[in-house]
Amino acid sequence: MLDLCLLGTGGMMPLPYRWLTSLMLRYNGSSLLIDCGEGTQISIREKGWSFRPLDVICITHFHGDHISGLPGILLAMANSDRTEPLLMIGPKGLTRVVNSLRVIAPELPFKIEFIELTENEQHIEVCGYHIDAFKVNHKITCYGYSISIPRAGLFDVEKAKANDVPLKLWNRLQKGESIELDGRVYEPSLVLGEPRKGLKVTYTTDTRPTDSIRKNAKNSDIFICEGMYGEQGDINNAVKYKHMTFEEAAGLARDAEVRELWLTHYSPAINHPEIFMENVRKIFANAHAAKDRRSAELNFEE
């Protein structure tokens, strides 16, 4: 089971009824956060989720509305008695930016480890999460993230027998372990069928539509995408400032064949994003103008 909560849905600045956009996911006792602008800590508390199991923080880019809440998050984790290392993932320069922000959070009871993204696409596996970071098109270097939970195939007795796998290894191989015995390496693929459908969530913001989004969001269960502008006439501003309109986000959802679209990162000028949804749903029917703390629980298909 994968839990997710869109903690905030605002862009540029927090509002009394809308925190800045960020996403938190929980899987198998571990939490992952994407972006942490001002208000993220408050929204986590309002949701009732814990800071202690937060093992990974992914940063899309270094604009203040996506990272300015980090010192508070780190201090909240420290106050939760966390001592395990924290992994941070983000564009090149992440270590310098985070250490600069830590001037007001200098002493932490846990170590911070960094992965700085330098390629157009990078794959990282940690705490059961399969993270695919992909570069998008904003005014500064910016990445989107797909978070996947893969699911192995079913145990296949006939396959195990055909591959001469000793019976005593079946259980361990079924659990994903690779085993060396009598000079031969036994892999789980020797006893498992084809992988089954896993779970996938894609999050992207502060960008123009790109092929990298279409590719990495393909077949996502939930696609969370920025909708900075709602009016059709705002396309010129979207192009100028390298953001997206609601309808452009819907087009990406349609092209990527996702199951569900959540819009986020609204301009402060948009008070009621739902009034623009009629045209959006003509492009992609299962689209939602998300509000703060919109949540979902994803389960593997039977």
NUFITOR-768550 format. One record per residue (C-alpha): residue number from 1; residue in one letter; z, y, x. Coordinates in Angstrom, 2 decimals, m for minus. Layout:
# residues N
[NUM, 'A', [Z, Y, X]]
...
This chain:
# residues 302
[1, 'M', [0.00, 0.00, 0.00]]
[2, 'L', [m0.91, 3.49, 1.22]]
[3, 'D', [0.90, 6.50, m0.28]]
[4, 'L', [m0.54, 9.98, 0.10]]
[5, 'C', [0.49, 13.44, m0.96]]
[6, 'L', [m1.57, 16.62, m0.64]]
[7, 'L', [1.38, 18.83, 0.22]]
[8, 'G', [m0.44, 22.15, m0.16]]
[9, 'T', [m3.84, 23.36, m1.32]]
[10, 'G', [m4.08, 26.95, m0.11]]
[11, 'G', [m6.24, 28.55, 2.54]]
[12, 'M', [m5.57, 31.57, 4.76]]
[13, 'M', [m2.07, 32.40, 3.44]]
[14, 'P', [0.65, 30.74, 1.36]]
[15, 'L', [1.18, 32.01, m2.17]]
[16, 'P', [4.29, 31.77, m4.38]]
[17, 'Y', [2.70, 28.87, m6.28]]
[18, 'R', [0.56, 27.35, m3.50]]
[19, 'W', [1.46, 26.26, 0.02]]
[20, 'L', [m1.11, 25.91, 2.77]]
[21, 'T', [m3.23, 22.78, 2.85]]
[22, 'S', [m1.84, 19.67, 4.53]]
[23, 'L', [m1.80, 15.95, 3.83]]
[24, 'M', [0.91, 13.34, 4.36]]
[25, 'L', [0.32, 9.59, 4.28]]
[26, 'R', [2.82, 6.72, 4.37]]
[27, 'Y', [2.08, 3.11, 5.33]]
[28, 'N', [4.34, 0.24, 6.32]]
[29, 'G', [7.33, 2.48, 7.08]]
[30, 'S', [5.35, 5.02, 9.10]]
[31, 'S', [4.19, 8.51, 8.10]]
[32, 'L', [1.17, 10.51, 9.28]]
[33, 'L', [0.62, 14.23, 8.72]]
[34, 'I', [m2.68, 16.14, 8.89]]
[35, 'D', [m2.18, 19.87, 9.51]]
[36, 'C', [1.09, 21.76, 9.06]]
[37, 'G', [0.67, 25.37, 8.08]]
[38, 'E', [3.44, 27.60, 6.79]]
[39, 'G', [5.26, 25.96, 3.87]]
[40, 'T', [4.50, 22.36, 4.83]]
[41, 'Q', [8.16, 21.61, 5.60]]
[42, 'I', [9.22, 23.00, 2.22]]
[43, 'S', [6.63, 20.96, 0.35]]
[44, 'I', [7.74, 17.75, 2.10]]
[45, 'R', [11.27, 18.48, 0.96]]
[46, 'E', [10.09, 19.24, m2.58]]
[47, 'K', [8.25, 15.92, m2.60]]
[48, 'G', [11.42, 14.18, m1.48]]
[49, 'W', [9.84, 12.46, 1.52]]
[50, 'S', [11.53, 12.03, 4.90]]
[51, 'F', [10.75, 13.61, 8.27]]
[52, 'R', [12.24, 10.80, 10.34]]
[53, 'P', [9.39, 8.25, 10.04]]
[54, 'L', [6.74, 10.85, 10.90]]
[55, 'D', [4.98, 9.13, 13.82]]
[56, 'V', [1.63, 10.95, 13.99]]
[57, 'I', [0.53, 14.56, 13.42]]
[58, 'C', [m3.21, 15.30, 13.41]]
[59, 'I', [m4.38, 18.92, 13.74]]
[60, 'T', [m7.84, 19.91, 12.51]]
[61, 'H', [m7.99, 23.21, 14.45]]
[62, 'F', [m5.87, 26.01, 15.84]]
[63, 'H', [m5.99, 28.63, 13.09]]
[64, 'G', [m2.53, 29.71, 11.97]]
[65, 'D', [m2.82, 28.43, 8.41]]
[66, 'H', [m3.20, 24.90, 9.82]]
[67, 'I', [m0.56, 24.81, 12.58]]
[68, 'S', [1.94, 27.66, 12.20]]
[69, 'G', [4.46, 25.42, 10.43]]
[70, 'L', [4.71, 23.03, 13.37]]
[71, 'P', [7.93, 24.36, 14.99]]
[72, 'G', [9.79, 23.94, 11.71]]
[73, 'I', [8.45, 20.42, 11.27]]
[74, 'L', [9.58, 19.47, 14.79]]
[75, 'L', [13.05, 20.91, 14.21]]
[76, 'A', [13.33, 19.09, 10.87]]
[77, 'M', [12.43, 15.83, 12.64]]
[78, 'A', [15.06, 16.55, 15.30]]
[79, 'N', [17.68, 17.18, 12.62]]
[80, 'S', [16.82, 13.81, 11.06]]
[81, 'D', [18.06, 12.11, 14.26]]
[82, 'R', [14.63, 10.93, 15.29]]
[83, 'T', [14.43, 9.73, 18.90]]
[84, 'E', [11.14, 7.75, 18.91]]
[85, 'P', [8.09, 9.44, 20.50]]
[86, 'L', [5.76, 11.51, 18.30]]
[87, 'L', [1.99, 11.31, 18.79]]
[88, 'M', [m0.05, 14.48, 18.24]]
[89, 'I', [m3.85, 14.42, 17.94]]
[90, 'G', [m6.10, 17.47, 17.94]]
[91, 'P', [m8.87, 19.42, 19.66]]
[92, 'K', [m8.94, 20.14, 23.38]]
[93, 'G', [m6.14, 22.57, 24.22]]
[94, 'L', [m3.64, 20.89, 21.89]]
[95, 'T', [m1.01, 20.40, 24.60]]
[96, 'R', [m1.09, 24.08, 25.58]]
[97, 'V', [m0.99, 25.33, 21.98]]
[98, 'V', [1.88, 23.06, 20.94]]
[99, 'N', [3.95, 23.84, 24.03]]
[100, 'S', [3.44, 27.56, 23.36]]
[101, 'L', [4.73, 27.13, 19.80]]
[102, 'R', [7.68, 25.17, 21.14]]
[103, 'V', [9.16, 28.31, 22.68]]
[104, 'I', [11.20, 28.44, 19.46]]
[105, 'A', [11.80, 24.67, 19.42]]
[106, 'P', [12.35, 23.90, 23.11]]
[107, 'E', [14.86, 21.05, 22.95]]
[108, 'L', [13.91, 17.97, 20.97]]
[109, 'P', [15.51, 14.49, 21.06]]
[110, 'F', [12.10, 12.84, 21.15]]
[111, 'K', [9.06, 12.95, 23.41]]
[112, 'I', [5.72, 14.35, 22.24]]
[113, 'E', [2.61, 12.50, 23.39]]
[114, 'F', [m0.82, 14.12, 23.10]]
[115, 'I', [m4.36, 12.92, 22.53]]
[116, 'E', [m6.84, 15.77, 22.97]]
[117, 'L', [m10.19, 15.17, 21.29]]
[118, 'T', [m13.18, 15.85, 23.51]]
[119, 'E', [m15.96, 13.80, 21.89]]
[120, 'N', [m17.89, 14.41, 18.67]]
[121, 'E', [m16.26, 11.26, 17.30]]
[122, 'Q', [m13.18, 9.39, 18.52]]
[123, 'H', [m11.35, 6.32, 17.22]]
[124, 'I', [m7.59, 5.89, 17.59]]
[125, 'E', [m5.35, 3.06, 16.35]]
[126, 'V', [m1.63, 3.67, 15.97]]
[127, 'C', [1.15, 2.38, 13.67]]
[128, 'G', [m1.36, 0.43, 11.60]]
[129, 'Y', [m3.55, 3.49, 10.98]]
[130, 'H', [m7.18, 3.43, 12.11]]
[131, 'I', [m7.97, 7.12, 12.71]]
[132, 'D', [m11.54, 8.34, 13.04]]
[133, 'A', [m11.73, 11.96, 14.18]]
[134, 'F', [m15.09, 13.69, 13.78]]
[135, 'K', [m16.24, 17.16, 14.74]]
[136, 'V', [m17.28, 19.51, 11.92]]
[137, 'N', [m18.79, 23.01, 11.85]]
[138, 'H', [m16.33, 25.93, 11.84]]
[139, 'K', [m16.03, 29.14, 13.87]]
[140, 'I', [m13.82, 27.33, 16.38]]
[141, 'T', [m13.65, 23.66, 17.34]]
[142, 'C', [m12.53, 21.74, 14.25]]
[143, 'Y', [m12.21, 18.06, 13.36]]
[144, 'G', [m12.02, 16.07, 10.15]]
[145, 'Y', [m10.13, 12.79, 9.93]]
[146, 'S', [m10.72, 9.48, 8.17]]
[147, 'I', [m7.63, 7.29, 7.92]]
[148, 'S', [m8.32, 3.62, 7.24]]
[149, 'I', [m6.15, 0.56, 6.69]]
[150, 'P', [m8.36, m2.47, 7.36]]
[151, 'R', [m7.79, m5.83, 5.69]]
[152, 'A', [m8.50, m9.15, 7.33]]
[153, 'G', [m10.41, m11.94, 5.65]]
[154, 'L', [m8.78, m14.90, 3.93]]
[155, 'F', [m7.73, m17.94, 5.92]]
[156, 'D', [m10.56, m20.48, 5.97]]
[157, 'V', [m9.38, m24.05, 6.54]]
[158, 'E', [m12.87, m25.45, 6.99]]
[159, 'K', [m13.73, m22.75, 9.53]]
[160, 'A', [m10.56, m23.49, 11.49]]
[161, 'K', [m11.41, m27.20, 11.58]]
[162, 'A', [m15.05, m26.56, 12.51]]
[163, 'N', [m13.89, m24.43, 15.46]]
[164, 'D', [m11.44, m27.11, 16.64]]
[165, 'V', [m8.44, m24.82, 16.30]]
[166, 'P', [m5.17, m26.74, 16.72]]
[167, 'L', [m3.09, m26.84, 13.55]]
[168, 'K', [m0.05, m25.39, 15.33]]
[169, 'L', [m1.95, m22.13, 15.97]]
[170, 'W', [m3.18, m21.52, 12.44]]
[171, 'N', [m0.24, m19.44, 11.22]]
[172, 'R', [m0.19, m17.13, 14.24]]
[173, 'L', [m3.96, m16.62, 14.18]]
[174, 'Q', [m3.83, m15.84, 10.46]]
[175, 'K', [m1.37, m13.04, 11.29]]
[176, 'G', [m3.88, m11.50, 13.72]]
[177, 'E', [m2.53, m12.80, 17.00]]
[178, 'S', [m4.80, m13.86, 19.86]]
[179, 'I', [m3.54, m16.95, 21.70]]
[180, 'E', [m4.39, m18.56, 25.03]]
[181, 'L', [m3.83, m22.32, 25.18]]
[182, 'D', [m5.04, m24.85, 27.75]]
[183, 'G', [m7.49, m22.37, 29.27]]
[184, 'R', [m9.06, m21.36, 25.93]]
[185, 'V', [m8.52, m18.08, 24.08]]
[186, 'Y', [m8.23, m18.42, 20.31]]
[187, 'E', [m9.09, m15.34, 18.26]]
[188, 'P', [m8.23, m14.74, 14.57]]
[189, 'S', [m11.96, m14.72, 13.78]]
[190, 'L', [m11.97, m18.49, 14.39]]
[191, 'V', [m9.88, m19.08, 11.25]]
[192, 'L', [m10.55, m16.05, 9.02]]
[193, 'G', [m13.39, m15.27, 6.64]]
[194, 'E', [m15.21, m11.95, 6.42]]
[195, 'P', [m12.96, m8.85, 6.35]]
[196, 'R', [m12.03, m7.72, 2.86]]
[197, 'K', [m12.20, m4.15, 1.58]]
[198, 'G', [m9.45, m2.03, 3.06]]
[199, 'L', [m8.19, 1.45, 2.16]]
[200, 'K', [m9.71, 4.73, 3.30]]
[201, 'V', [m8.86, 8.42, 2.92]]
[202, 'T', [m10.96, 11.23, 4.43]]
[203, 'Y', [m9.70, 14.78, 4.94]]
[204, 'T', [m11.87, 17.70, 6.04]]
[205, 'T', [m11.48, 21.45, 5.80]]
[206, 'D', [m12.75, 24.71, 7.30]]
[207, 'T', [m16.36, 23.69, 7.76]]
[208, 'R', [m19.87, 23.87, 6.47]]
[209, 'P', [m21.31, 20.61, 5.07]]
[210, 'T', [m22.26, 18.30, 7.94]]
[211, 'D', [m23.78, 14.87, 8.43]]
[212, 'S', [m20.63, 13.88, 10.30]]
[213, 'I', [m18.68, 14.34, 7.07]]
[214, 'R', [m21.17, 12.32, 5.05]]
[215, 'K', [m21.02, 9.51, 7.60]]
[216, 'N', [m17.27, 9.36, 8.07]]
[217, 'A', [m16.35, 9.86, 4.42]]
[218, 'K', [m18.68, 7.02, 3.35]]
[219, 'N', [m17.08, 4.88, 0.63]]
[220, 'S', [m13.69, 6.57, 0.94]]
[221, 'D', [m11.22, 5.82, m1.83]]
[222, 'I', [m10.16, 9.48, m1.79]]
[223, 'F', [m12.13, 12.31, m0.18]]
[224, 'I', [m10.09, 15.50, 0.30]]
[225, 'C', [m12.42, 18.40, 1.03]]
[226, 'E', [m12.12, 22.14, 1.24]]
[227, 'G', [m13.32, 24.30, m1.61]]
[228, 'M', [m12.84, 27.80, m0.30]]
[229, 'Y', [m15.13, 29.41, m2.85]]
[230, 'G', [m15.60, 28.58, m6.53]]
[231, 'E', [m18.28, 31.02, m7.66]]
[232, 'Q', [m21.90, 30.02, m7.16]]
[233, 'G', [m22.58, 33.52, m5.83]]
[234, 'D', [m20.12, 33.01, m2.96]]
[235, 'I', [m22.53, 30.89, m0.94]]
[236, 'N', [m23.31, 33.82, 1.39]]
[237, 'N', [m19.62, 34.18, 2.29]]
[238, 'A', [m19.36, 30.43, 2.75]]
[239, 'V', [m22.22, 30.47, 5.24]]
[240, 'K', [m20.94, 33.60, 7.00]]
[241, 'Y', [m17.37, 32.36, 7.49]]
[242, 'K', [m18.29, 28.66, 7.85]]
[243, 'H', [m16.49, 27.37, 4.80]]
[244, 'M', [m17.65, 25.51, 1.68]]
[245, 'T', [m18.11, 26.11, m2.01]]
[246, 'F', [m16.77, 23.74, m4.65]]
[247, 'E', [m20.29, 22.56, m5.41]]
[248, 'E', [m21.11, 21.87, m1.76]]
[249, 'A', [m17.99, 19.70, m1.52]]
[250, 'A', [m19.12, 17.83, m4.64]]
[251, 'G', [m22.51, 17.25, m3.03]]
[252, 'L', [m20.83, 15.68, 0.00]]
[253, 'A', [m18.74, 13.43, m2.26]]
[254, 'R', [m21.88, 12.29, m4.06]]
[255, 'D', [m23.80, 11.67, m0.83]]
[256, 'A', [m20.89, 9.76, 0.74]]
[257, 'E', [m20.42, 7.65, m2.40]]
[258, 'V', [m16.67, 8.17, m2.44]]
[259, 'R', [m14.49, 7.01, m5.30]]
[260, 'E', [m12.63, 10.27, m5.92]]
[261, 'L', [m12.81, 13.90, m4.73]]
[262, 'W', [m9.81, 16.23, m4.36]]
[263, 'L', [m10.61, 19.86, m3.66]]
[264, 'T', [m8.25, 21.90, m1.49]]
[265, 'H', [m8.01, 25.01, 0.78]]
[266, 'Y', [m8.71, 27.51, m1.98]]
[267, 'S', [m9.25, 31.19, m1.24]]
[268, 'P', [m6.20, 33.31, m2.17]]
[269, 'A', [m8.54, 35.06, m4.63]]
[270, 'I', [m8.82, 31.85, m6.70]]
[271, 'N', [m5.90, 31.68, m9.10]]
[272, 'H', [m7.21, 28.94, m11.39]]
[273, 'P', [m9.60, 26.61, m9.53]]
[274, 'E', [m10.02, 24.36, m12.57]]
[275, 'I', [m12.21, 26.97, m14.32]]
[276, 'F', [m15.02, 26.15, m11.85]]
[277, 'M', [m14.89, 22.39, m12.32]]
[278, 'E', [m17.50, 21.99, m15.07]]
[279, 'N', [m20.39, 22.59, m12.66]]
[280, 'V', [m18.66, 20.55, m9.96]]
[281, 'R', [m18.44, 17.50, m12.23]]
[282, 'K', [m22.13, 17.74, m13.01]]
[283, 'I', [m22.66, 16.94, m9.33]]
[284, 'F', [m19.78, 14.47, m8.89]]
[285, 'A', [m17.96, 13.34, m12.00]]
[286, 'N', [m14.66, 12.10, m10.52]]
[287, 'A', [m13.68, 15.44, m8.97]]
[288, 'H', [m10.30, 17.15, m9.23]]
[289, 'A', [m9.13, 20.67, m8.51]]
[290, 'A', [m6.01, 19.48, m6.71]]
[291, 'K', [m2.67, 21.23, m7.03]]
[292, 'D', [0.18, 21.13, m4.54]]
[293, 'R', [1.75, 17.69, m4.15]]
[294, 'R', [m1.01, 15.81, m5.95]]
[295, 'S', [m0.22, 12.22, m4.99]]
[296, 'A', [m1.71, 8.75, m5.15]]
[297, 'E', [m0.77, 5.18, m4.33]]
[298, 'L', [m3.63, 3.06, m3.01]]
[299, 'N', [m3.41, m0.72, m3.13]]
[300, 'F', [m5.69, m3.43, m1.79]]
[301, 'E', [m8.05, m4.90, m4.33]]
[302, 'E', [m7.26, m8.43, m5.44]]
